[in-house]
Structures are given as C-alpha cells and as structure tokens.
Amino acid sequence: MQHLKITTVLLFIWIIGLHSPLFAQKLYFPPINNTQAWDTISPKSLNWCTDQIDNLYAYLQKQDSKAFLVLKDGKIVLEKYFGTFTKDSLWYWASAGKSLTALLIGKAQEEGYLKLNDTSSSYLGKGWTNCTPEQEAQIQIKHQLNMTSGLDDNVPDNQCTADSCLVYLAPAATRWAYHNAPYTLLEKVLEKATGLDINTYTQNKLKNKTGMTGFWGNIGFNNVFFSKARSMARFGLLVQNNCIWESDTLLRDQSYVQQMTQTSQNINLSYGYLWWLNGKNSWMSPGSQLQFPGSITPAAPADMVAAIGKNGQLICISKSTGLVLVRIGNQANEGEVPYLLCNQIWTELNKVMCSVNGFADEAFNPNNIVVYPNPASSFLNVEYTGLQPNKVIVTDFLGKEMFQTSDIKTIHIADFSDGIYTLHFQFNQFTHTQKWVKQSH
C-alpha cells in the first residue's frame, strides 16, 4: 500500500512536470571567474537542420556582422566571428545599452536611491530643459524610461542633452517618441541618486555578479557601453532568468522586472522600459507617430524581448524557446532601430531550427523594393520582387501622415513641398520604410 502511494505521488509529479513551468529545462550559467569557459550543445543534438547553418552565416557576413551567438537554455549552440573579429574583441552596444540602463535604474529603486515617480528635476536640477517650470515638473523618471517625456524629438539634434535642445512639445505621458537625449540623461539621474559614477555602479551591481566585462564611454552626447559579444550573451541570459544569475537574485523587485519587459504605456504597445517587445498588436518606429499593426519582428517568437541598437546590435530573448540571440556588427542603412535586419536574422535562424515562424518561407529582402527616381518631382515608380505590400503610407520628415494609397506601383507627389519623406510599405504583419526626396525641377 505504501509502495502504491509513493508510485502515485511520483506519477503525479511527473504529469505536473510535463505542463508546469516550474519543471522547465534548468538554465546553465557559465562560471563567473572564468570567462573563457562556457558549455556548448550541438545543433545536431537539438535536431536542427545543420545544412542551413552555412546559409545563415553567409547572410550574416553579407550584412557585415562581427559576431553572432545563439544560446539554448544557457548553453552555446552557435558562435561565429567574422573577419579579424574574435571573442575577445570589443564592440559598442549602441542603443542596446538602453536595456542595461533600465536594469540599473530598477536596482537603484530597489535600494531606495530613487523612485520611478520622482520628477527628473529632483536629480537633474531645475532648468535641465528649455520648458516652463510647470512643463518640466511633469517629467518623471519613468517617462525617460518609456520614451514619453513629451520633449520634442524633431529638434535639429535629438541626441543633444543641453537644456536648449530639450524643448516642450506635449505633456509627459501623452506622446511616445524614440528620443535619445532624455534617455541619455538617466545616467546623470543614476549618478546623482547613488553617488557613484555609472561604471562603478555597473561593476558593483552587475558585472561582479555575472562575469560580464565592459565599460561605459562617451561618444558625443551619448554614453555608450562597450563589451565582448559573450558579455552581451551573459546579460541576455540574466534577463531571460528574471534577473537571477543561477541562485543569486540581482534584482529582487520582480514587479519592476515584469514592468521593464511589458508594455509600459498605451501608445507604443511594443515598448517597455527601454526594451522592444514582440508579439503585440501594434508598434511604432523612431521618427514617426504612426502605429503599425502586428508584431515588430514577426519571424521571432511572440514572447521575444529585445535590446536593439543602431547598425544591428541585438540581444533577443525568448523564454518560451529558451533562446538568447546576440548579433553585433555594421548595418548602416536602416536607421536607429534596424528591426528589418532583426526579422531577417530570425527568418534565417528559423531555417536552421527547422521551424517556420511568421515570414520565414517568404524571406523579405529590402532590396526587393526599388523606388525611382530619387529625388523625384512628379511621381515615384515602385517595383517589387516577390512579396508585395497591402498599401503604402507617405509621411513627412516629422512623421506626419501625408496620405495613403493602395496604388502601390505609382505614387503621385507633384503637390508635395520639397523635402525628405518616408514611404511605409505595409504588409500583413510588418512594415518596411524607405526614404525619398521631393525636389522640384
């Protein structure tokens, strides 16, 4: 009878284990004191289509990639370096470093140094913007985190953090805009609140705990993080495990962890606290006030959260699949957030994983859309190879919609003022953008 009871309990635990995330695959964490040691798992053991790996690497090389890693449950499945770049080479995170700042702000709040609802002027001083005192007092730390400061991102240099560049446009929390300057000033908020410079705080709260290496350095107005590719992977693994490194909880405020990686406002559903979110009903692009339907990265898992930086610096995390993807390199033709490159990398990776997600079978290539003449005076001709959009939206340089059309091959522009415009080619679940110039004869 006792044996029957034990057998029943074990059977119950086994059945629960099949369906409960509590019994999910345990994550592997590389040692902290040996940055060269990292367990691997072969693609073949995962039943991946190994004959597709060379095609993936060829695509990455064509896009001027420097390094590419994929982790599965913490172990390295794919790791490739291109040209003279090695695993010991340093590279910049660009705006992917925003996600690092988001974690540090959460840690500072947990330690009682600040609160997200604090006014930014409490740490930056009154007059840090060119707004009236009443307008400035509306801006809180959380608005810097979720890109809703209300400051004008259409100033001549939206990287500029000088007070003269920080101009009022709308009340805080009423307008989402990818504005780098208010984000950059979170560094000063953090340093004023903690009394430590950002490199020291990062070292104490993150690098010492995870084995990450790297440093913050100033480039113009921006403060940029530099590290090796594997340090980016370590950071991705940490966030994948809810900011717990093995048994060491680096950020105990799990409510903040959830807020950081979930929709942070009701304007751009695909943005958390300095993280991009996949699988939402709509998303917004830098420099535009349009809301596009569908996921920002349809080829990636719906639960993916991503740190995305200029020129294709990527840290993509999917808990449901156990994957962390890292890509660094150059890719200078897609603006501040290269979401098309991210989507295409996932498309190629899906082939390696023998899976189809989103448009994996209809791989979209920006070169398949040709717009001419450019500059144009009276009309634009558009030629497509393969996948065709449902409609085209035209916006001016401020992101204001001019008009939309279902005539996707000829676009009449004779009545437009001279200047720079953007075409938004809207497909079922994603949008491709392309700039063009109106220039009268």
C-alpha positions in Angstrom: 0.0 0.0 0.0 2.9 2.4 0.9 4.6 1.5 -2.4 1.4 2.3 -4.3 1.2 5.7 -2.6 4.8 6.5 -3.5 4.2 5.4 -7.0 1.1 7.5 -7.3 2.9 10.6 -5.9 5.8 10.2 -8.4 3.4 9.7 -11.3 1.6 12.9 -10.2 4.8 14.9 -10.1 5.8 13.5 -13.5 2.5 14.6 -15.0 2.7 18.0 -13.5 6.2 18.4 -14.7 5.1 18.0 -18.2 2.8 21.0 -18.0 4.3 23.3 -15.3 7.0 26.0 -16.0 8.3 25.1 -12.5 9.8 21.9 -14.1 11.1 23.6 -17.2 14.6 23.0 -18.5 17.1 24.3 -16.0 19.2 27.1 -17.3 23.0 26.7 -17.5 25.1 29.6 -16.3 28.8 30.0 -17.3 31.3 30.4 -14.4 31.9 34.0 -13.2 35.6 33.6 -12.6 36.4 32.0 -15.9 35.1 34.0 -18.9 36.6 31.5 -21.3 34.6 28.5 -20.0 31.1 28.1 -21.4 29.3 24.8 -22.0 28.0 24.1 -25.5 25.3 22.0 -27.1 25.4 20.8 -30.7 22.8 21.9 -33.2 22.6 18.2 -34.3 21.5 17.1 -30.7 18.7 19.6 -30.9 17.6 18.1 -34.3 18.3 21.3 -36.0 18.8 21.5 -39.8 22.6 21.8 -39.7 22.8 22.0 -43.5 21.2 25.5 -43.2 23.9 26.9 -40.9 26.3 28.0 -43.6 23.5 29.9 -45.3 22.8 31.7 -42.0 26.5 32.6 -41.7 26.7 33.7 -45.3 23.8 36.1 -44.8 25.3 37.5 -41.6 28.6 38.0 -43.3 26.9 39.8 -46.2 25.4 42.1 -43.6 28.8 43.0 -42.2 28.3 41.1 -39.0 31.2 40.9 -36.5 29.9 38.3 -34.1 26.8 36.1 -33.7 25.8 33.8 -30.8 22.8 31.7 -30.0 22.2 30.2 -26.6 19.8 27.4 -25.8 18.9 27.1 -22.1 22.2 29.0 -21.4 24.5 26.8 -23.5 26.1 28.0 -26.7 24.6 26.4 -29.8 26.0 28.7 -32.4 29.0 31.0 -32.1 30.6 32.7 -35.1 33.1 35.5 -35.6 33.7 37.2 -38.9 36.9 38.6 -40.4 39.5 39.6 -37.9 36.9 39.9 -35.1 37.3 37.4 -32.2 35.5 36.5 -29.0 38.0 38.9 -27.2 37.2 41.9 -29.5 35.3 44.8 -28.0 32.3 46.4 -29.7 29.7 49.0 -28.9 26.1 48.2 -27.9 24.7 51.5 -29.2 21.0 51.7 -28.1 21.1 48.1 -27.0 22.8 49.6 -23.9 19.4 51.3 -23.1 18.3 47.9 -21.7 21.3 47.8 -19.4 20.4 51.2 -18.1 16.8 50.1 -17.4 18.1 47.3 -15.2 20.4 49.7 -13.3 17.5 52.1 -12.7 15.4 49.3 -11.3 18.3 48.3 -9.0 18.7 51.9 -7.8 14.9 52.0 -7.0 15.1 48.7 -5.1 18.0 50.1 -3.0 15.9 53.2 -2.1 18.0 55.7 -4.1 15.1 56.8 -6.3 11.5 56.2 -7.3 10.2 56.0 -10.8 7.6 58.6 -10.0 10.2 61.1 -8.8 10.5 64.2 -11.0 13.6 64.1 -13.2 14.4 67.6 -12.0 14.9 66.2 -8.5 18.2 64.7 -9.8 19.0 66.8 -12.8 18.2 70.2 -11.2 15.6 72.7 -12.2 16.1 74.1 -15.6 17.5 70.9 -17.2 15.1 71.6 -20.1 14.0 74.6 -22.1 10.4 74.1 -20.8 8.5 76.2 -18.3 8.9 75.1 -14.7 5.3 73.7 -14.8 6.0 71.7 -18.0 9.3 70.4 -16.7 7.8 69.3 -13.4 5.5 66.9 -15.3 8.5 64.8 -16.4 9.3 61.8 -14.2 12.0 59.1 -14.3 9.5 56.6 -15.7 8.9 58.9 -18.7 12.6 58.8 -19.5 12.4 55.0 -19.3 9.4 54.6 -21.6 10.1 57.4 -24.1 7.1 59.6 -23.1 8.9 62.7 -21.8 6.9 64.9 -24.2 10.1 66.7 -25.3 10.4 67.4 -29.0 12.4 64.7 -30.8 12.3 66.7 -34.1 14.9 69.3 -32.9 18.0 69.6 -35.2 19.9 67.2 -32.9 17.8 64.9 -30.8 21.0 63.4 -29.3 21.7 66.8 -27.7 21.3 66.9 -23.9 21.8 70.6 -23.4 18.8 72.4 -22.0 18.5 74.5 -25.2 17.8 71.2 -27.1 15.2 69.9 -24.7 12.1 71.7 -26.0 8.5 71.1 -24.9 6.1 69.6 -27.4 3.4 67.7 -25.4 2.5 66.9 -21.8 4.6 64.0 -20.4 2.9 60.6 -20.8 0.8 61.7 -23.8 3.2 61.1 -26.7 5.6 58.3 -27.4 8.8 59.2 -29.4 12.1 57.5 -29.6 14.2 60.4 -28.2 17.7 59.6 -27.2 18.6 62.7 -25.2 16.1 62.2 -22.3 17.3 58.6 -22.1 20.9 59.6 -22.0 20.3 61.8 -19.0 19.2 58.8 -17.0 23.0 58.3 -16.5 23.1 61.6 -14.5 19.9 60.7 -12.6 21.6 57.4 -11.6 24.8 59.0 -10.6 23.1 61.8 -8.6 20.9 59.3 -6.8 23.5 56.7 -5.9 26.5 59.0 -5.5 28.5 56.6 -7.8 29.6 57.0 -11.4 27.8 54.7 -13.8 30.9 52.5 -14.4 31.3 51.8 -10.7 27.6 51.1 -10.2 27.6 48.7 -13.2 30.6 47.0 -11.8 29.2 46.5 -8.3 25.7 45.6 -9.2 26.0 43.7 -12.4 29.5 42.8 -13.7 30.8 41.3 -10.5 27.7 39.2 -10.2 27.6 37.8 -13.8 31.2 37.7 -15.1 30.4 40.4 -17.6 33.2 42.7 -18.7 32.9 46.1 -20.5 32.7 49.8 -19.8 30.7 52.9 -20.5 32.4 55.6 -22.7 31.3 58.9 -24.0 30.7 59.5 -27.7 29.4 63.0 -28.3 26.4 63.5 -26.2 25.9 59.7 -25.8 27.2 57.3 -23.2 27.8 54.0 -24.9 28.6 50.6 -23.4 31.4 48.5 -24.9 32.0 44.8 -24.3 32.7 41.5 -25.8 30.0 39.5 -27.6 29.9 36.9 -24.8 29.2 39.7 -22.2 26.1 40.6 -24.2 25.1 36.9 -24.1 25.6 36.9 -20.3 23.3 39.9 -20.0 20.7 38.2 -22.1 20.9 35.1 -20.0 20.4 37.1 -16.9 17.3 38.8 -18.2 16.0 35.5 -19.5 16.1 34.2 -15.9 14.2 37.3 -14.5 17.5 39.0 -13.4 18.6 36.0 -11.3 22.1 34.7 -12.0 21.9 31.0 -11.1 20.9 31.3 -7.4 21.9 34.9 -7.0 19.0 37.3 -7.4 20.4 40.5 -8.7 17.1 42.4 -8.9 14.7 41.2 -6.2 12.0 43.6 -7.2 10.3 41.2 -9.6 7.4 43.6 -10.2 9.9 46.0 -11.8 11.4 43.2 -13.8 7.9 42.4 -15.2 7.2 46.1 -15.8 10.5 46.5 -17.6 9.7 43.8 -20.2 6.0 44.5 -20.7 4.1 47.3 -22.4 4.9 50.5 -20.4 2.4 52.9 -21.8 -0.7 52.7 -24.0 0.8 54.5 -27.1 3.5 52.2 -28.4 2.5 48.7 -27.2 5.8 47.2 -28.3 7.9 49.2 -25.9 8.7 48.5 -22.2 11.3 50.2 -20.1 13.9 50.7 -22.9 13.1 47.2 -24.2 11.4 46.3 -27.5 8.6 43.8 -27.2 7.4 41.3 -29.8 4.0 39.8 -30.3 2.0 42.9 -29.7 -1.0 44.2 -31.7 0.9 47.3 -33.0 4.3 49.1 -32.9 5.8 52.4 -33.6 9.0 53.3 -35.4 11.6 56.0 -34.5 10.9 59.4 -36.1 7.2 58.5 -36.8 4.0 58.9 -34.9 2.3 56.2 -36.9 1.1 53.0 -35.3 1.7 49.9 -37.5 -0.3 46.8 -37.0 1.2 43.5 -36.0 4.5 42.4 -34.4 7.6 44.3 -34.8 9.5 41.1 -35.6 7.0 38.6 -37.0 9.7 35.9 -37.7 10.7 35.8 -34.0 8.9 34.1 -31.1 5.9 36.1 -29.9 7.3 36.4 -26.4 10.7 37.8 -27.5 12.0 40.9 -25.8 14.9 42.7 -27.5 17.6 45.2 -26.9 18.2 46.8 -30.3 20.9 49.3 -31.3 21.9 51.2 -34.3 23.8 49.2 -37.0 22.3 46.0 -35.8 23.4 45.5 -32.2 21.0 42.8 -31.0 20.2 41.0 -27.8 17.0 38.9 -28.3 15.5 36.8 -25.5 12.7 34.2 -25.7 11.8 32.4 -22.5 9.3 30.0 -24.3 12.0 28.7 -26.6 15.0 29.0 -24.2 16.8 31.1 -26.8 19.1 34.1 -26.5 20.4 35.6 -29.7 23.3 38.1 -30.0 24.4 39.9 -33.1 26.9 42.8 -33.4 28.4 44.5 -36.4 27.7 47.2 -39.0 24.5 47.7 -41.0 24.2 51.4 -41.7 21.1 51.7 -43.9 18.2 51.1 -41.6 18.1 53.9 -39.1 18.2 53.8 -35.3 16.3 50.6 -34.8 17.1 48.0 -37.5 14.0 45.8 -37.0 14.1 44.5 -40.6 17.6 43.1 -40.0 16.4 41.6 -36.8 13.5 40.0 -38.5 15.6 38.6 -41.4 18.1 37.1 -38.9 15.3 35.3 -37.2 14.0 34.2 -40.6 17.4 32.6 -41.4 17.7 31.1 -37.9 14.2 29.5 -38.2 15.5 27.6 -41.2 18.4 26.4 -39.1 16.0 25.3 -36.4 13.8 23.5 -39.0 10.9 25.8 -38.0 8.7 28.3 -39.7 7.6 31.5 -37.9 6.0 34.5 -39.5 7.5 35.1 -42.9 10.3 32.6 -42.7 9.1 31.0 -46.0 8.7 34.3 -47.7 12.0 35.8 -46.7 11.7 39.6 -47.1 14.7 41.4 -48.5 14.6 45.3 -48.5 16.4 45.2 -51.9 13.3 43.6 -53.4 11.6 47.1 -53.3 13.1 49.6 -55.8 11.8 53.2 -55.7 12.8 55.6 -58.5 13.5 58.3 -59.5 15.0 59.6 -56.2 15.0 62.6 -56.0 11.6 62.8 -57.7 9.5 65.8 -58.8 6.1 64.5 -60.1 5.7 60.8 -59.3 7.5 57.8 -57.8 7.7 54.4 -59.5 7.9 51.3 -57.2 8.9 47.9 -58.4 8.6 44.8 -56.3 10.2 41.4 -56.4 8.3 38.7 -54.5 6.2 39.8 -51.6 4.0 42.9 -52.2 2.5 45.2 -49.6 -1.2 45.8 -49.0 -0.8 49.6 -49.0 1.7 52.4 -48.9 1.7 55.3 -46.4 3.6 58.5 -47.0 4.9 60.6 -44.1 6.9 63.8 -44.0 10.2 64.3 -42.1 8.3 64.9 -38.8 6.4 61.6 -39.1 3.1 63.3 -40.1 1.0 61.2 -42.4 0.5 62.9 -45.8 -1.7 60.3 -47.4 -2.0 56.5 -48.0 -2.7 54.6 -51.2 -3.5 51.1 -52.5 -1.9 52.0 -55.8 1.4 50.5 -54.9 3.2 51.0 -58.2 2.8 54.7 -58.9 2.7 57.4 -56.3 1.9 60.9 -57.4 3.8 63.6 -55.5 3.5 66.7 -57.7 1.7 68.7 -54.9 4.3 67.9 -52.2 6.7 70.5 -50.9 10.3 69.9 -51.5 11.9 67.9 -48.7 12.6 64.4 -47.3 9.7 61.9 -47.0 9.3 58.3 -45.9 7.4 55.5 -47.7 5.9 52.9 -45.3 5.2 49.7 -47.2 2.6 47.9 -45.0 2.5 44.1 -45.3 0.1 41.9 -43.3 2.3 41.8 -40.2 5.2 44.1 -40.7 6.2 47.4 -42.3 9.2 48.3 -44.4 10.3 52.0 -44.6 12.2 53.8 -47.3 13.2 57.5 -47.5 13.0 59.6 -50.7 13.5 63.2 -51.6 11.0 65.5 -53.4 12.9 68.0 -55.5 11.1 70.3 -58.0 12.8 70.9 -61.3 
